[in-house]
Amino acid sequence: IHDSVQMTNPGVSQLRVRADGKILATAGWDNNIRVFGWKKLKPLAVLQHHTDM
């Protein structure tokens, strides 16, 4: 395990790492997508209210 991040939101339903390994994205039960930098696991962005179409 590289490191861990304490999530303060409801559960995570999906997790993806970009092919170059620099970006991690999670899709949460709260319908938000959270984007992190992999090296420091620092939050970069939150895309709000995404749902399946």
DOKE-826137 format. One record per atom (N, C-alpha, C, CB): residue in one letter; atom name; x, y, z. Coordinates in nm, 3 decimals, m for minus. Glycine has a CB too. Example, Ala and Ser with C-alpha at 12.3 -4.5 7.8 and 13.67 -1.06 7.14 Angstrom:
SITE residu atome       u       v       w
SITE      a     N   1.319  m0.569   0.780
SITE      a    CA   1.230  m0.450   0.780
SITE      a     C   1.320  m0.330   0.780
SITE      a    CB   1.131  m0.447   0.905
SITE      s     N   1.285  m0.225   0.708
SITE      s    CA   1.367  m0.106   0.714
SITE      s     C   1.290   0.003   0.787
SITE      s    CB   1.408  m0.060   0.572
***
This chain:
SITE residu atome       u       v       w
SITE      i     N   0.085  m0.118   0.000
SITE      i    CA   0.000   0.000   0.000
SITE      i     C   0.089   0.123   0.000
SITE      i    CB  m0.097   0.000   0.123
SITE      h     N   0.063   0.211  m0.096
SITE      h    CA   0.142   0.334  m0.110
SITE      h     C   0.118   0.428   0.008
SITE      h    CB   0.106   0.406  m0.242
SITE      d     N  m0.007   0.455   0.037
SITE      d    CA  m0.046   0.547   0.142
SITE      d     C  m0.196   0.530   0.160
SITE      d    CB  m0.007   0.695   0.108
SITE      s     N  m0.252   0.597   0.254
SITE      s    CA  m0.397   0.591   0.271
SITE      s     C  m0.452   0.731   0.288
SITE      s    CB  m0.435   0.502   0.391
SITE      v     N  m0.581   0.744   0.255
SITE      v    CA  m0.651   0.872   0.268
SITE      v     C  m0.776   0.846   0.349
SITE      v    CB  m0.684   0.935   0.129
SITE      q     N  m0.801   0.926   0.449
SITE      q    CA  m0.923   0.914   0.527
SITE      q     C  m1.035   0.985   0.451
SITE      q    CB  m0.906   0.974   0.670
SITE      m     N  m1.135   0.910   0.406
SITE      m    CA  m1.248   0.967   0.333
SITE      m     C  m1.355   1.007   0.434
SITE      m    CB  m1.304   0.865   0.229
SITE      t     N  m1.410   1.126   0.417
SITE      t    CA  m1.513   1.175   0.508
SITE      t     C  m1.651   1.172   0.444
SITE      t    CB  m1.480   1.317   0.552
SITE      n     N  m1.663   1.107   0.329
SITE      n    CA  m1.787   1.103   0.253
SITE      n     C  m1.843   0.961   0.257
SITE      n    CB  m1.763   1.150   0.107
SITE      p     N  m1.967   0.944   0.207
SITE      p    CA  m2.021   0.809   0.195
SITE      p     C  m1.932   0.722   0.108
SITE      p    CB  m2.164   0.813   0.137
SITE      g     N  m1.961   0.594   0.100
SITE      g    CA  m1.879   0.495   0.031
SITE      g     C  m1.837   0.527  m0.111
SITE      g    CB  m1.950   0.370   0.029
SITE      v     N  m1.733   0.459  m0.154
SITE      v    CA  m1.680   0.472  m0.290
SITE      v     C  m1.729   0.353  m0.371
SITE      v    CB  m1.523   0.479  m0.290
SITE      s     N  m1.788   0.379  m0.489
SITE      s    CA  m1.840   0.271  m0.572
SITE      s     C  m1.747   0.234  m0.686
SITE      s    CB  m1.974   0.309  m0.626
SITE      q     N  m1.660   0.325  m0.729
SITE      q    CA  m1.566   0.299  m0.838
SITE      q     C  m1.434   0.369  m0.807
SITE      q    CB  m1.623   0.347  m0.975
SITE      l     N  m1.326   0.312  m0.860
SITE      l    CA  m1.194   0.372  m0.844
SITE      l     C  m1.116   0.344  m0.970
SITE      l    CB  m1.120   0.317  m0.717
SITE      r     N  m1.051   0.446  m1.026
SITE      r    CA  m0.972   0.429  m1.148
SITE      r     C  m0.841   0.506  m1.134
SITE      r    CB  m1.050   0.477  m1.273
SITE      v     N  m0.734   0.448  m1.189
SITE      v    CA  m0.605   0.514  m1.196
SITE      v     C  m0.574   0.538  m1.343
SITE      v    CB  m0.492   0.428  m1.127
SITE      r     N  m0.534   0.660  m1.376
SITE      r    CA  m0.499   0.694  m1.514
SITE      r     C  m0.382   0.609  m1.560
SITE      r    CB  m0.465   0.846  m1.527
SITE      a     N  m0.374   0.582  m1.689
SITE      a    CA  m0.273   0.492  m1.746
SITE      a     C  m0.130   0.531  m1.707
SITE      a    CB  m0.285   0.490  m1.897
SITE      d     N  m0.102   0.660  m1.696
SITE      d    CA   0.034   0.702  m1.659
SITE      d     C   0.058   0.699  m1.508
SITE      d    CB   0.060   0.842  m1.712
SITE      g     N  m0.046   0.662  m1.432
SITE      g    CA  m0.032   0.647  m1.288
SITE      g     C  m0.025   0.776  m1.209
SITE      g    CB   0.088   0.570  m1.260
SITE      k     N  m0.056   0.890  m1.269
SITE      k    CA  m0.043   1.018  m1.200
SITE      k     C  m0.172   1.068  m1.138
SITE      k    CB   0.007   1.121  m1.296
SITE      i     N  m0.285   1.016  m1.184
SITE      i    CA  m0.416   1.065  m1.138
SITE      i     C  m0.502   0.947  m1.094
SITE      i    CB  m0.487   1.145  m1.251
SITE      l     N  m0.574   0.965  m0.985
SITE      l    CA  m0.668   0.867  m0.931
SITE      l     C  m0.804   0.935  m0.924
SITE      l    CB  m0.622   0.814  m0.790
SITE      a     N  m0.908   0.866  m0.967
SITE      a    CA  m1.044   0.920  m0.958
SITE      a     C  m1.133   0.820  m0.885
SITE      a    CB  m1.101   0.953  m1.099
SITE      t     N  m1.219   0.871  m0.798
SITE      t    CA  m1.316   0.787  m0.729
SITE      t     C  m1.457   0.837  m0.758
SITE      t    CB  m1.289   0.785  m0.576
SITE      a     N  m1.550   0.744  m0.770
SITE      a    CA  m1.692   0.778  m0.784
SITE      a     C  m1.759   0.735  m0.654
SITE      a    CB  m1.758   0.708  m0.910
SITE      g     N  m1.826   0.829  m0.589
SITE      g    CA  m1.884   0.801  m0.458
SITE      g     C  m2.034   0.782  m0.462
SITE      g    CB  m1.851   0.911  m0.364
SITE      w     N  m2.084   0.723  m0.353
SITE      w    CA  m2.228   0.703  m0.338
SITE      w     C  m2.302   0.835  m0.331
SITE      w    CB  m2.257   0.620  m0.213
SITE      d     N  m2.231   0.945  m0.311
SITE      d    CA  m2.292   1.077  m0.304
SITE      d     C  m2.302   1.142  m0.443
SITE      d    CB  m2.213   1.168  m0.211
SITE      n     N  m2.276   1.063  m0.550
SITE      n    CA  m2.282   1.108  m0.690
SITE      n     C  m2.175   1.210  m0.726
SITE      n    CB  m2.418   1.167  m0.718
SITE      n     N  m2.067   1.214  m0.653
SITE      n    CA  m1.956   1.303  m0.684
SITE      n     C  m1.835   1.222  m0.730
SITE      n    CB  m1.919   1.389  m0.563
SITE      i     N  m1.760   1.277  m0.823
SITE      i    CA  m1.634   1.219  m0.867
SITE      i     C  m1.523   1.303  m0.806
SITE      i    CB  m1.623   1.214  m1.025
SITE      r     N  m1.433   1.236  m0.737
SITE      r    CA  m1.320   1.305  m0.674
SITE      r     C  m1.192   1.266  m0.746
SITE      r    CB  m1.311   1.272  m0.522
SITE      v     N  m1.111   1.366  m0.780
SITE      v    CA  m0.987   1.345  m0.854
SITE      v     C  m0.871   1.378  m0.761
SITE      v    CB  m0.983   1.432  m0.985
SITE      f     N  m0.773   1.288  m0.754
SITE      f    CA  m0.658   1.303  m0.666
SITE      f     C  m0.530   1.290  m0.746
SITE      f    CB  m0.661   1.199  m0.553
SITE      g     N  m0.426   1.361  m0.704
SITE      g    CA  m0.292   1.337  m0.755
SITE      g     C  m0.237   1.214  m0.685
SITE      g    CB  m0.199   1.462  m0.733
SITE      w     N  m0.185   1.118  m0.758
SITE      w    CA  m0.144   0.990  m0.700
SITE      w     C  m0.024   1.004  m0.606
SITE      w    CB  m0.110   0.892  m0.811
SITE      k     N   0.071   1.085  m0.641
SITE      k    CA   0.195   1.092  m0.565
SITE      k     C   0.172   1.130  m0.418
SITE      k    CB   0.290   1.192  m0.629
SITE      k     N   0.091   1.232  m0.394
SITE      k    CA   0.066   1.278  m0.257
SITE      k     C  m0.077   1.250  m0.213
SITE      k    CB   0.094   1.427  m0.246
SITE      l     N  m0.158   1.190  m0.302
SITE      l    CA  m0.300   1.166  m0.277
SITE      l     C  m0.370   1.294  m0.235
SITE      l    CB  m0.319   1.058  m0.169
SITE      k     N  m0.328   1.404  m0.296
SITE      k    CA  m0.386   1.536  m0.270
SITE      k     C  m0.509   1.556  m0.358
SITE      k    CB  m0.282   1.649  m0.294
SITE      p     N  m0.623   1.599  m0.300
SITE      p    CA  m0.742   1.624  m0.381
SITE      p     C  m0.716   1.735  m0.483
SITE      p    CB  m0.860   1.662  m0.291
SITE      l     N  m0.755   1.711  m0.608
SITE      l    CA  m0.738   1.809  m0.715
SITE      l     C  m0.870   1.871  m0.757
SITE      l    CB  m0.671   1.745  m0.834
SITE      a     N  m0.979   1.792  m0.754
SITE      a    CA  m1.108   1.843  m0.800
SITE      a     C  m1.221   1.754  m0.750
SITE      a    CB  m1.112   1.852  m0.954
SITE      v     N  m1.341   1.812  m0.744
SITE      v    CA  m1.463   1.737  m0.716
SITE      v     C  m1.563   1.774  m0.825
SITE      v    CB  m1.521   1.769  m0.572
SITE      l     N  m1.609   1.673  m0.898
SITE      l    CA  m1.713   1.692  m1.000
SITE      l     C  m1.844   1.649  m0.936
SITE      l    CB  m1.682   1.609  m1.133
SITE      q     N  m1.934   1.744  m0.916
SITE      q    CA  m2.053   1.718  m0.836
SITE      q     C  m2.171   1.665  m0.916
SITE      q    CB  m2.094   1.843  m0.767
SITE      h     N  m2.248   1.581  m0.848
SITE      h    CA  m2.379   1.533  m0.893
SITE      h     C  m2.377   1.457  m1.024
SITE      h    CB  m2.471   1.648  m0.907
SITE      h     N  m2.281   1.368  m1.043
SITE      h    CA  m2.278   1.283  m1.162
SITE      h     C  m2.361   1.159  m1.137
SITE      h    CB  m2.132   1.245  m1.199
SITE      t     N  m2.446   1.125  m1.234
SITE      t    CA  m2.528   1.005  m1.225
SITE      t     C  m2.523   0.932  m1.358
SITE      t    CB  m2.675   1.040  m1.188
SITE      d     N  m2.560   0.803  m1.354
SITE      d    CA  m2.569   0.726  m1.479
SITE      d     C  m2.682   0.779  m1.563
SITE      d    CB  m2.588   0.576  m1.450
SITE      m     N  m2.665   0.775  m1.694
SITE      m    CA  m2.771   0.822  m1.784
SITE      m     C  m2.842   0.704  m1.844
SITE      m    CB  m2.715   0.912  m1.895
***
